[in-house]
């Protein structure tokens, strides 16, 4: 089981754009096209695609992704010069269980 920090998780979720990223990553094939033959479900979505869809600077998008990653909500995979992001479904399930059990 992950070492969950509820305050960090709720802070990460308190931004509309970060929530939107998690929603897009839930069903990446509906929101993104595969990047150079990479499987969206297995590997994730390239940071450039997320940046473009958010319509913001790469530095802001990267900051948002970093906050989500530190909260344990997403995982990264590096392939060559590209970084791919996907949801950590186990962590999200643990958060849902925490909320049902403790809140």
C-alpha positions as CSV (number, residue, x, y, z in Angstrom):
1,X,0.0,0.0,0.0
2,X,1.3,3.5,-0.9
3,X,2.2,6.0,1.8
4,X,-0.8,8.3,1.2
5,X,-0.6,11.9,2.2
6,X,-4.3,13.1,2.0
7,X,-3.5,16.8,2.2
8,X,-1.0,16.6,-0.8
9,X,-3.6,14.6,-2.8
10,X,-6.4,17.1,-2.1
11,X,-4.1,20.0,-2.9
12,X,-3.2,18.4,-6.2
13,X,-6.9,17.8,-6.9
14,X,-7.9,21.4,-6.0
15,X,-7.0,22.8,-9.5
16,X,-9.4,22.5,-12.5
17,X,-6.6,21.9,-15.0
18,X,-5.0,19.1,-12.9
19,X,-8.4,17.5,-12.5
20,X,-8.9,17.8,-16.3
21,X,-5.5,16.0,-16.8
22,X,-6.6,13.1,-14.6
23,X,-10.0,12.9,-16.4
24,X,-8.2,12.8,-19.8
25,X,-5.8,10.2,-18.6
26,X,-8.6,8.0,-17.4
27,X,-9.5,7.3,-21.1
28,X,-6.5,8.5,-23.0
29,X,-7.6,7.0,-26.3
30,X,-10.6,9.3,-26.4
31,X,-8.6,12.4,-25.8
32,X,-5.2,11.9,-27.5
33,X,-3.7,10.2,-30.5
34,X,-0.9,7.7,-30.0
35,X,2.5,9.3,-30.1
36,X,4.9,7.6,-32.5
37,X,3.3,4.2,-32.1
38,X,3.3,4.3,-28.2
39,X,0.4,2.5,-26.6
40,X,-1.6,5.2,-24.7
41,X,-3.0,2.7,-22.1
42,X,0.3,1.0,-21.4
43,X,2.9,3.8,-21.6
44,X,0.8,7.0,-21.3
45,X,0.5,10.3,-23.0
46,X,3.4,12.5,-24.0
47,X,3.9,15.7,-22.1
48,X,3.7,17.7,-25.3
49,X,0.2,16.4,-26.1
50,X,-1.0,17.3,-22.6
51,X,0.5,20.8,-22.9
52,X,-1.2,21.3,-26.2
53,X,-4.6,20.1,-25.0
54,X,-4.3,22.3,-21.9
55,X,-3.5,25.3,-24.1
56,X,-0.8,26.6,-21.7
57,X,2.9,26.9,-21.6
58,X,5.0,23.7,-21.2
59,X,6.5,25.0,-17.9
60,X,3.0,25.4,-16.4
61,X,1.8,22.0,-17.7
62,X,5.0,20.4,-16.4
63,X,4.5,22.0,-13.0
64,X,0.9,20.6,-12.9
65,X,2.1,17.1,-13.9
66,X,4.8,17.3,-11.3
67,X,2.3,18.1,-8.6
68,X,0.1,15.2,-9.6
69,X,3.2,12.9,-9.6
70,X,4.3,14.0,-6.2
71,X,0.8,13.4,-4.9
72,X,1.1,9.8,-6.3
73,X,-1.7,10.2,-8.7
74,X,0.2,9.7,-12.0
75,X,3.3,7.7,-13.1
76,X,5.9,8.6,-15.7
77,X,7.8,6.6,-18.3
78,X,10.7,8.0,-20.1
79,X,11.4,6.8,-23.7
80,X,14.2,8.5,-25.4
81,X,13.7,12.2,-25.1
82,X,10.0,11.9,-24.3
83,X,8.2,11.6,-21.0
84,X,4.9,9.9,-20.9
85,X,2.3,10.2,-18.1
86,X,-0.5,7.8,-17.0
87,X,-2.8,7.6,-14.0
88,X,-1.8,5.4,-11.1
89,X,-5.0,3.5,-10.9
90,X,-4.0,1.6,-7.7
91,X,-3.3,4.9,-5.9
92,X,-6.6,6.4,-7.1
93,X,-8.4,3.3,-5.8
94,X,-6.7,3.6,-2.4
95,X,-7.8,7.3,-2.2
96,X,-11.4,6.3,-3.0
97,X,-11.2,3.7,-0.3
98,X,-9.7,6.2,2.2
99,X,-12.6,8.6,1.5
100,X,-15.2,6.0,2.0
101,X,-13.7,4.6,5.1
102,X,-12.3,7.6,6.9
103,X,-14.2,10.7,5.7
